[in-house]
Amino acid sequence: MVLIKRVEDNMNEHESIIQIQGVEIALGFPDEFSFNWIGQQDVLDQLLAAWMVIDKDDIPLNPRLIGKPGVGKTTLAYAAAKMIKRDVYIYQCTMDTRPEDLLITPVVDKNGGIRYVASALVTAMVKGGVCILDEANRMSEKSWASLAPLLDTRRYIESIVAGLKISAHPDFRICVTMNDDASTFEIPEYIHSRLQPQIYLDFPEASEEKRILRENLPFLDEEIVNYVVNFLQKAHARNENYTIRDGINIARYAAKRLKSLEAKKADFESILRQAIVMTLGDEAIVHLF
């Protein structure tokens, strides 16, 4: 049995301290964003179903969200976690992520001693929150190997650095996001089988993209919204990888540019075209015709 004793909450604005098997561990605080999920209700329902526990002998699944960069994978996972009233801890994976980065890292404190700091993942495990491993297929196999027992029926991690085995709280849930692009590692087969189901996110419909733009940029003129959505929909139809994130950046810059030139009565279409080129490059212009 893993004994966890709370030593001190809110030590500072960044962490609390607990004691696990006699070892003090600093935990992080959850991520708080004003993310809302708009449209594509089916993928939200799929994710929530994967996290359900329907029997005392059941365990939650470890879903992976797959799609182009910018289609809203992290937003979807965050919104789903909030729907089940869990705190969210996001870990940004990179090709340099080490096993100890994923679990517990030793650091030198101000007195020259060693203190142990839990990652977002381990904090979520201990507190019964949701961990989102963002862009998880950028990690190497060595890092994935440290998560193998967490992603099956054992539901624990072993920290070699701290000498601890930590079991996940029953309320703990995990979700990984993976970009559908070439700048990633191959995921080991034994990890593939632990990350199920696979939930695919596609580009939103035009009505959904309008709502997303309005949600993120409520100050936009309708004319800008329609122009950007029309551009994105043409790009989607041609299998171009431009996403609503690109659309938000285009619209935001165009609105600023139009405001700065308000007294000069700038040409609306010229400014929107310029915003597209400055955001995505000259090759994006083809989708305006």
N, C-alpha and C positions, 0 to 999 in steps of 0.2 A: 504494500500500500504506500502511495506517495503522500507524505504529510506536508501540507502547505500551511504556513502560519503567516498572517499578515503582520508585518513589523511596523510600517508607517505608510499611511496614505498621503498623497499630495505633498510629497517631500519638496517638490518644486512644481512648476507648471508643466514639466515634461515627464515626470515619472513617479511611480510609487515603488516601495520596497516590500518584497515578501520573502519568506524563508521556506526553502524546499529542502527537506532532509538535512537541515542544519546549515544550508548554504544560502546566503542572502543574494537575491536576484532583483535587479531593477527592471520594472516593467514600464512599457510605454503607454501613452494615452491613445485613444482611438482617433481616427481621422473623421473630421466633420466637414461635409460639403453640402451645398444646396443642389444636389443632383436629383433630377426627376426623370423617370423613364416615360417616354412618349412613343406610343405606337407599338407595333409588333408584340401584341399581347401574348401570342403563342409562345415566344421564346421566354418571356417572363414566367409563364405558367410551367414551362418545361424545367426551368431552373428551380422554382419553388418545389416542384414535385421531387426532383432529385435530392433535395435537402430533407424531405419528410422522413419521419420515423413512424412506422405503422404497427409496430409490435415490440414487446420488450426484448425480443431477440434480434430486432432489426437494427441496422446502423445507417447513417446517411451516406449518400454517394458523394463522389468528388468530381463534380462536373467541370468540363473545360469548355470555354467559350472561344469559338474560332471565327475569324473574319478579318477583313482588311483593316489596317490601322485607321482609327478615327470613326468606326461605325458605331461605337458606344458600348463596347464590351464591359469596360470598367464601370460605366454608368449603370448598366443593367445589373451587374452583380451588387453594386452599392444599393441600388433601389430595392432589390429583392431582399437584401439583408435588413434594411429598414422596415420593410413590410412585415418581417417576422420579429421586429423589435430587438435586433441585436446590434451591438456596437461593431464597427467595421475597422479593420486594421489592414492597411495596404502595404505590401512589400513589392518594391520595384526591382525586378530581376534584371541582371546584366550578364554579359559573358564573363565578367570578373567575379561574380558571386561565389563565395566559398561556403562550404558546409557550416562553418562557425558563424558566418554572416546570417545564415538562415535560422540558426538556433540560438546559441548563447555566446556572446563575445566577451573575452576578458579585456578590461581597460585599466589603465593606471589612474588611481584617484589622486586627489590633491595632496594626500599625505604620503604618496609614493607606494601605497599598497595596491593590491589587485582587487577590483570589483567586477562583478559579472552583470552583463546587460542582456536582457532578453530581446529577441527580435520581435517584429510585429507579429510573426507567425506564432511564436511561443507565448507571447502576451495574449493573443486571441485564444490559444489552447487553454491557458490557465484561467482566463476570465470568462470563457464560454461565449466568445464573440465569433465573428466571421472574418476569416483572413482571405484576402484577394492577392494571389500571387500574379502580379501583372507582368505581361510579356514573358511568361514562364519558359517558353522555348528558346530563350536566349541563354539559359543556364547550361552548364556542362553536365555530363553524366555523373561526375563526382558529387556535385551538389544534389542532384536528383536522388542518388543512392542514400543520402542521409534522411530522406523523407519516406523511403519505402515502407517502414513499419507504421508510419502515421497514416498512410493512404490505404491500408488494408484493415482487416478486422482487429489488429492489435491496437491501433490508434494511440501510439506513443512515439516519442523521439528519444534518442540517446545523445546526450552531449558529452563527448569525450573530454572537451575542455574543462567543463565544470564537474565531470564525474557523476552525472545525474541521468536518471531515466524519468521522463515526465509523461504522464498519461493525459490525454485530452479530456477536458470537461465534457459531459454528455451534450451540452448545448453547442459545442464547437462545430463550426461548419467551415469548409474551405471551397474555394473556387479558383480555377486558374484561367487566365486569358492568354490566348496565343494568336499572334499575328500571322495572317496567311501571306507571308512574303518569303524572300530568299535569305534574309539576313538572320537566320536562326540555326540552332543546332538540331540534329535529329534526336528525338526523344527515345530513350531505351525502351525496348519492347515490354520489359517487366513494369515500367512506369506507365506506358500506354494502357495496359490492362487495368491499372488502378485509377486512371483518370477517365471515368465514364459517368454519365453519357457525354457524347460530343454534341454541343449545341451550336449551330451555325447561324451567324448574323449576316443578313444581306443588307443592301442599301435600302433606306426607307422609301416609301412612296412619296409623291410630291406633297400631298396634304400633310404627311408626317413631318417632312422637312420644313414646311412652313411653320408648323407648330413648334418645332425645335428651335428654329431661328427666332421666333417670337419669345420663346421661353428664355433663351440666352441673351437676346438683344431686344428687350421690349420697347426700346426707343426708336427702332427702325421705321422708316417710311415704308408704306406698302409697296411702293414702286421698287425699292431696293430688294425687298423680300422676293417679289415675283421674278425679278431679273436673275437673282442668284439661284433660286430654285429651278428656273428654266435652264440655266447653265448646267447645274448639277444633273438634272434629269437627262439632258442630252449626253452628258459624259457617261452616265450609268449605262445608257442604251448602247454605247459604243465600247463598253467594258473597260472604261478608263477608271483608274483607282482613286479618283477624287472623292472625298467624303464630306459629310456634313461639317466636320471640323474645319475642312478647307473653306467651306461655304461661310462658316461663322467668321473666319479670319478675313475673307474677302469683304463680307458685308460690314464688318466692324471698321476696316480701313476705309472703305468707300464712304461710310457715314462720316467718319472723321474728316476725310478729304473734302467732301462736299460742304461740311460745316465750316472748314477753314477758308473755303473759297466762296462762301455764301454771298459776300458783298460783290463779287465779280461775276455772279451768275454763270458759274461753270457749266459746261456741257455735261449733262447727266450720264449719257451713254459712254462718253469718252472717259469719264472718271471711273465708271464700273469696269470698262475694258482694262484700264490701267491697273486697277486693283487686282484683277484676275492675273494679269501678266506679272505684277510684282509679287504676287503670292505663289503662283504656280509655274511661271515661266512662259515664254512665247508659245510653246507647243500647245498651251491650253486654249489659245484663241480659236482653233479650229472648231471647238464645240459651241461657238457663238453663231455659227452659220447653219 
